[in-house]
Amino acid sequence: MPGYETLFILNPDLPEAQVRETIDRVRRLIEGMEGQNVELQDWGMRDLAYPIRKHPRGTYVLAQYNARAEVVKEVERTLKLADEILRFISVRVPEARKAARRGARRSRPPATEADEAAAAEQGS
């Protein structure tokens, strides 16, 4: 299953208990739909780049998990409906194997003198 990260920002006026409940609700949703390796990190209160709904700050939470695309759609739908969520974004995390293959394809072996001579002949 591919890996995903969902970052969401909660209303800064929420009590700590409601923040915990929202985080637990997201965890239960992902695990209930067969998501794996669910890790939620509470980054705490941070300043926003610009005010959202007249709030200059928000509570940031990062969810990292492996799941099917349907799970991500359901998480986003749930976050969209929740009043305590100011913003969210989900991204697919590239697999390390794909990145390693791309890097191997891009690297070329060093040119030999014979290769340079052949290239010079074709250019003339």
MARBA-3410 file (N, C-alpha, C, O; in Angstrom, 1 decimal):
124
0.8,-1.2,0.0,0.0,0.0,0.0,0.9,1.2,0.0,1.9,1.3,0.7 ~ 0.5,2.2,-0.7,1.3,3.5,-0.8,1.2,4.3,0.5,0.2,4.1,1.3 ~ 2.2,5.1,0.8,2.2,5.9,2.0,1.6,7.3,1.7,1.8,7.8,0.6 ~ 0.9,7.8,2.7,0.3,9.1,2.6,0.6,10.0,3.8,0.9,9.4,4.9 ~ 0.6,11.3,3.7,0.7,12.2,4.8,-0.5,13.2,4.7,-0.7,13.7,3.6
-1.2,13.4,5.7,-2.2,14.4,5.8,-1.9,15.3,6.9,-1.8,14.9,8.1 ~ -1.8,16.6,6.6,-1.6,17.7,7.5,-2.9,18.4,7.7,-3.4,18.9,6.7 ~ -3.3,18.6,8.9,-4.5,19.4,9.1,-4.3,20.4,10.3,-3.5,20.1,11.2 ~ -5.0,21.5,10.2,-4.9,22.6,11.1,-6.3,22.7,11.8,-7.3,22.9,11.2 ~ -6.2,22.7,13.2,-7.4,22.8,14.0,-7.6,24.2,14.5,-6.6,24.9,14.6
-8.8,24.5,14.8,-9.2,25.8,15.4,-8.4,26.0,16.7,-8.4,25.1,17.5 ~ -7.8,27.2,16.9,-7.0,27.4,18.1,-7.8,27.5,19.4,-7.3,27.4,20.5 ~ -9.1,27.8,19.2,-9.9,28.0,20.4,-10.5,26.7,21.0,-11.2,26.7,22.0 ~ -10.1,25.5,20.4,-10.6,24.2,20.9,-9.9,23.9,22.2,-8.7,24.1,22.4 ~ -10.7,23.3,23.1,-10.1,22.8,24.3,-9.2,21.5,24.0,-9.4,20.9,23.0
-8.2,21.3,24.8,-7.3,20.2,24.6,-8.0,18.8,24.4,-7.6,18.0,23.6 ~ -9.1,18.6,25.2,-9.9,17.4,25.1,-10.5,17.2,23.7,-10.5,16.1,23.2 ~ -11.0,18.3,23.1,-11.5,18.2,21.8,-10.5,18.0,20.7,-10.7,17.3,19.7 ~ -9.3,18.5,20.9,-8.2,18.3,20.0,-7.8,16.8,20.0,-7.7,16.2,19.0 ~ -7.7,16.2,21.2,-7.4,14.8,21.4,-8.5,13.9,20.7,-8.2,12.9,20.0
-9.7,14.3,20.9,-10.9,13.6,20.3,-10.8,13.6,18.8,-11.0,12.6,18.1 ~ -10.5,14.7,18.2,-10.4,14.8,16.8,-9.2,14.0,16.2,-9.4,13.3,15.2 ~ -8.1,14.0,16.9,-6.9,13.2,16.5,-7.3,11.7,16.6,-7.0,10.9,15.7 ~ -8.0,11.3,17.7,-8.4,9.9,17.8,-9.4,9.5,16.8,-9.4,8.4,16.3 ~ -10.3,10.4,16.4,-11.3,10.1,15.4,-10.6,9.8,14.0,-11.0,8.9,13.3
-9.6,10.6,13.7,-8.9,10.4,12.4,-8.1,9.1,12.5,-8.1,8.3,11.5 ~ -7.5,8.8,13.6,-6.8,7.5,13.8,-7.8,6.3,13.6,-7.5,5.3,12.9 ~ -8.9,6.4,14.3,-9.9,5.3,14.2,-10.4,5.1,12.8,-10.6,4.0,12.3 ~ -10.6,6.2,12.1,-11.1,6.2,10.7,-10.1,5.5,9.8,-10.5,4.6,9.0 ~ -8.8,5.8,9.9,-7.8,5.2,9.1,-7.6,3.7,9.4,-7.6,2.9,8.5
-7.5,3.4,10.7,-7.4,2.0,11.1,-8.6,1.2,10.8,-8.5,0.0,10.5 ~ -9.8,1.8,10.9,-11.0,1.1,10.6,-11.2,0.7,9.1,-11.9,-0.2,8.8 ~ -10.5,1.5,8.3,-10.5,1.2,6.8,-9.3,0.4,6.4,-8.9,0.6,5.2 ~ -8.6,-0.3,7.3,-7.5,-1.1,7.0,-6.2,-0.3,6.7,-5.4,-0.8,5.9 ~ -6.1,0.9,7.2,-4.9,1.6,7.0,-3.8,1.1,8.0,-4.2,0.5,9.0
-2.6,1.2,7.6,-1.5,0.6,8.4,-0.5,1.7,8.8,-0.4,2.7,8.2 ~ 0.3,1.4,9.9,1.4,2.2,10.4,0.9,3.7,10.6,1.5,4.6,10.2 ~ -0.2,3.8,11.3,-0.8,5.1,11.5,0.0,5.8,12.6,0.1,5.3,13.7 ~ 0.6,7.0,12.3,1.3,7.8,13.2,0.8,9.2,13.2,0.8,9.8,12.1 ~ 0.3,9.7,14.3,-0.2,11.1,14.3,0.7,11.9,15.2,1.0,11.5,16.4
1.2,13.0,14.7,2.1,13.9,15.5,1.4,15.2,15.7,1.0,15.9,14.8 ~ 1.2,15.6,17.0,0.7,16.9,17.3,1.8,17.9,17.4,2.6,17.8,18.3 ~ 1.8,18.8,16.4,2.9,19.8,16.3,2.6,21.0,17.2,3.4,21.9,17.4 ~ 1.4,21.1,17.8,1.1,22.1,18.7,0.6,23.4,18.0,0.3,23.4,16.8 ~ 0.5,24.4,18.7,0.0,25.7,18.2,1.1,26.4,17.5,2.2,26.6,18.0
0.8,26.9,16.3,1.7,27.6,15.4,1.1,28.8,14.8,-0.2,28.8,14.6 ~ 1.9,29.8,14.4,1.3,30.9,13.6,1.0,30.5,12.2,1.7,29.7,11.6 ~ 0.0,31.0,11.7,-0.4,30.8,10.3,0.3,31.8,9.4,0.6,32.9,9.8 ~ 0.5,31.5,8.1,1.1,32.4,7.2,0.1,33.6,6.9,0.5,34.7,6.6 ~ -1.2,33.3,7.0,-2.2,34.3,6.8,-3.4,33.9,7.6,-3.6,32.7,7.9
-4.2,34.8,8.1,-5.4,34.4,8.9,-6.4,33.6,8.1,-6.7,33.8,7.0 ~ -6.9,32.6,8.8,-7.9,31.7,8.2,-9.1,31.8,9.2,-9.0,31.5,10.4 ~ -10.3,32.2,8.6,-11.5,32.4,9.4,-11.2,33.3,10.6,-11.7,33.1,11.8 ~ -10.4,34.4,10.4,-10.0,35.4,11.4,-9.1,34.8,12.5,-9.0,35.4,13.6 ~ -8.5,33.6,12.3,-7.6,33.1,13.3,-6.2,33.2,12.8,-5.8,32.7,11.7
-5.3,33.9,13.6,-3.9,34.0,13.2,-3.0,32.8,13.6,-1.9,32.7,13.1 ~ -3.6,31.9,14.4,-2.9,30.7,14.8,-3.7,29.4,14.6,-4.9,29.6,14.4 ~ -3.1,28.3,14.7,-3.8,27.0,14.6,-3.0,25.9,15.2,-1.8,26.0,15.3 ~ -3.7,24.8,15.5,-3.0,23.6,16.0,-2.8,22.7,14.9,-3.7,22.2,14.2 ~ -1.5,22.4,14.6,-1.1,21.5,13.5,-1.0,20.1,13.9,-0.5,19.8,15.0
-1.5,19.2,13.1,-1.4,17.7,13.3,-1.0,17.1,12.0,-1.6,17.3,11.0 ~ 0.0,16.2,12.1,0.4,15.5,10.9,0.1,14.0,11.1,0.5,13.4,12.1 ~ -0.6,13.4,10.1,-0.9,12.0,10.1,-0.1,11.3,9.0,-0.2,11.7,7.8 ~ 0.7,10.3,9.3,1.4,9.5,8.4,0.9,8.1,8.4,0.8,7.5,9.5 ~ 0.6,7.5,7.2,0.0,6.2,7.2,0.1,5.6,5.8,0.4,6.2,4.8
-0.1,4.3,5.8,-0.1,3.5,4.5,-1.6,3.0,4.3,-2.2,2.4,5.2 ~ -2.1,3.3,3.2,-3.5,3.0,2.9,-3.8,3.0,1.4,-3.0,3.5,0.6 ~ -5.0,2.6,1.1,-5.5,2.7,-0.3,-6.0,4.1,-0.5,-6.3,4.9,0.4 ~ -6.2,4.5,-1.8,-6.6,5.8,-2.1,-8.0,6.1,-1.6,-8.4,7.3,-1.3 ~ -8.9,5.1,-1.5,-10.2,5.3,-0.9,-10.2,5.8,0.5,-11.1,6.6,0.9
-9.2,5.3,1.3,-9.1,5.8,2.7,-8.8,7.3,2.7,-9.3,8.0,3.5 ~ -7.9,7.7,1.8,-7.5,9.1,1.8,-8.7,10.0,1.4,-8.9,11.0,2.0 ~ -9.5,9.5,0.5,-10.7,10.2,0.1,-11.7,10.4,1.3,-12.3,11.4,1.5 ~ -11.8,9.3,2.0,-12.7,9.3,3.2,-12.2,10.2,4.3,-13.0,10.9,4.9 ~ -10.9,10.2,4.5,-10.3,11.1,5.5,-10.5,12.5,5.1,-10.9,13.3,6.0
-10.3,12.8,3.9,-10.5,14.2,3.4,-12.0,14.6,3.5,-12.3,15.8,3.9 ~ -12.9,13.7,3.2,-14.3,14.0,3.3,-14.7,14.3,4.7,-15.4,15.3,5.0 ~ -14.2,13.5,5.6,-14.5,13.7,7.1,-13.9,15.0,7.6,-14.5,15.8,8.3 ~ -12.7,15.4,7.2,-12.0,16.6,7.6,-12.8,17.8,7.0,-12.9,18.9,7.7 ~ -13.3,17.7,5.8,-14.0,18.8,5.2,-15.3,19.1,5.9,-15.7,20.3,6.0
-15.9,18.1,6.5,-17.2,18.2,7.2,-17.0,18.7,8.6,-18.0,19.2,9.2 ~ -15.8,18.5,9.2,-15.6,18.9,10.6,-15.4,20.4,10.7,-14.6,21.0,10.0 ~ -16.2,21.0,11.6,-16.1,22.5,11.8,-14.8,22.9,12.5,-14.4,24.0,12.3 ~ -14.2,22.0,13.2,-13.0,22.4,14.0,-11.7,22.4,13.1,-10.7,22.9,13.5 ~ -11.8,21.9,11.8,-10.7,21.9,10.9,-10.7,23.2,10.1,-11.7,23.5,9.4
-9.5,23.9,10.2,-9.4,25.1,9.4,-8.9,24.8,7.9,-9.5,25.3,7.0 ~ -7.9,24.0,7.8,-7.3,23.6,6.5,-6.8,22.2,6.6,-6.5,21.7,7.7 ~ -6.6,21.5,5.5,-5.9,20.2,5.4,-5.4,20.0,4.1,-5.8,20.6,3.1 ~ -4.4,19.1,4.0,-3.8,18.8,2.7,-3.3,17.3,2.9,-2.7,17.0,3.9 ~ -3.4,16.5,1.8,-3.0,15.2,1.8,-2.0,15.0,0.6,-2.3,15.5,-0.5
-0.9,14.3,0.8,0.0,14.0,-0.3,0.5,12.6,-0.2,0.5,12.0,0.9 ~ 0.8,12.1,-1.4,1.3,10.7,-1.4,2.8,10.8,-1.3,3.5,11.6,-1.9 ~ 3.4,9.9,-0.4,4.8,9.9,-0.1,5.5,9.0,-1.1,5.1,7.8,-1.2 ~ 6.5,9.5,-1.9,7.1,8.6,-2.8,7.8,7.5,-2.2,8.4,7.6,-1.1 ~ 7.8,6.3,-2.8,8.5,5.1,-2.2,10.0,5.3,-2.4,10.4,5.8,-3.5
10.8,4.8,-1.5,12.2,4.9,-1.6,12.8,4.1,-2.8,13.7,4.5,-3.4 ~ 12.1,3.0,-3.1,12.6,2.2,-4.2,12.4,2.9,-5.5,13.3,2.8,-6.4 ~ 11.3,3.6,-5.7,11.1,4.4,-6.9,12.2,5.4,-7.1,12.7,5.7,-8.1 ~ 12.5,6.1,-6.0,13.5,7.2,-6.0,14.8,6.6,-6.3,15.6,7.3,-7.0 ~ 15.2,5.5,-5.8,16.5,4.9,-6.0,16.6,4.5,-7.5,17.7,4.7,-8.1
15.5,3.9,-8.0,15.6,3.6,-9.5,15.8,4.8,-10.4,16.5,4.7,-11.3 ~ 15.0,5.8,-10.0,15.2,7.1,-10.9,16.6,7.6,-10.8,17.1,8.0,-11.8 ~ 17.2,7.6,-9.6,18.5,8.1,-9.4,19.5,7.2,-10.2,20.5,7.7,-10.7 ~ 19.3,5.9,-10.2,20.2,5.0,-10.9,20.1,5.2,-12.4,21.1,5.1,-13.1 ~ 18.9,5.5,-12.9,18.8,5.7,-14.3,19.4,7.0,-14.8,19.9,7.1,-15.9
19.4,8.0,-13.9,20.0,9.3,-14.3,21.5,9.3,-14.3,22.1,10.0,-15.1 ~ 22.1,8.5,-13.4,23.5,8.5,-13.4,24.1,7.7,-14.5,23.7,6.6,-14.8 ~ 25.1,8.2,-15.2,25.7,7.6,-16.3,27.1,7.2,-15.9,27.8,7.8,-15.1 ~ 27.6,6.1,-16.5,29.0,5.7,-16.3,29.9,6.7,-16.9,29.5,7.4,-17.9 ~ 31.1,6.9,-16.3,32.0,7.9,-16.9,32.4,7.6,-18.3,32.6,6.4,-18.7
32.5,8.6,-19.2,32.8,8.4,-20.6,34.3,7.9,-20.7,35.2,8.4,-20.0 ~ 34.6,7.0,-21.6,35.9,6.5,-21.9,36.5,7.3,-23.0,35.8,8.1,-23.7 ~ 37.8,7.2,-23.3,38.4,7.9,-24.4,37.8,7.5,-25.7,37.6,8.3,-26.6 ~ 37.5,6.2,-25.8,36.9,5.7,-27.1,35.5,6.4,-27.3,35.2,6.7,-28.5 ~ 34.7,6.5,-26.3,33.4,7.2,-26.4,33.6,8.6,-26.8,32.8,9.1,-27.7
34.5,9.3,-26.2,34.8,10.7,-26.6,35.2,10.8,-28.1,34.8,11.8,-28.8 ~ 36.1,9.9,-28.5,36.6,9.9,-29.9,35.4,9.7,-30.9,35.3,10.3,-31.9 ~ 34.5,8.7,-30.5,33.4,8.4,-31.4,32.4,9.6,-31.5,31.9,9.9,-32.5 ~ 32.2,10.3,-30.4,31.4,11.5,-30.3,32.0,12.6,-31.2,31.3,13.3,-31.9 ~ 33.3,12.8,-31.1,34.0,13.8,-31.9,33.9,13.5,-33.4,33.7,14.4,-34.2
33.9,12.2,-33.8,33.8,11.8,-35.2,32.4,12.1,-35.7,32.3,12.6,-36.8 ~ 31.4,11.9,-34.9,30.0,12.1,-35.3,29.7,13.6,-35.4,28.9,14.0,-36.3 ~ 30.4,14.4,-34.6,30.2,15.8,-34.7,30.8,16.5,-35.9,30.4,17.6,-36.2 ~ 31.9,15.9,-36.5,32.6,16.5,-37.6,31.9,16.3,-38.9,32.4,16.7,-39.9
END
